[in-house]
Amino acid sequence: MQIARVCGTVVSTQKEYSLTGVKFLVVQYIDDEGHPVPGYEVAADSVGAGIDEWVLVSRGSAARQTPGGDSRPLDALVIGIIDTVSVNNLRFYDKRDRDR
């Protein structure tokens, strides 16, 4: 899993049938110091994440390990919305601070 920030959404009316009803998000990965990594990726959303939220992203074959996901052509899936991130007893992300 990787940590990412939701930057936007993707709307696709024409897509693989198994992806009908799937919400797509544009995510930017976060490095180990809490800074954004250059570039973006599109990830399917399974948890209802929103813009500017930090999320957990599962990539590769692990992205298809959800019920019904084995038949979907996914490379990245948002599987969690992050509340806090702490490393070595230092908190560098807290959702409550961003919501204020």
Buried (B, 14 or more C-beta within 10 A) or exposed (E): EBBBBBBEEEEEEEEEEBEEEBBBBBBBBBEEEBEEEEEBBBBBBBEEBEEEBBBBBBBEEBBBEBEEBEEBEBBBBBBBBBEEBEEEEEEBBBBEEEEE
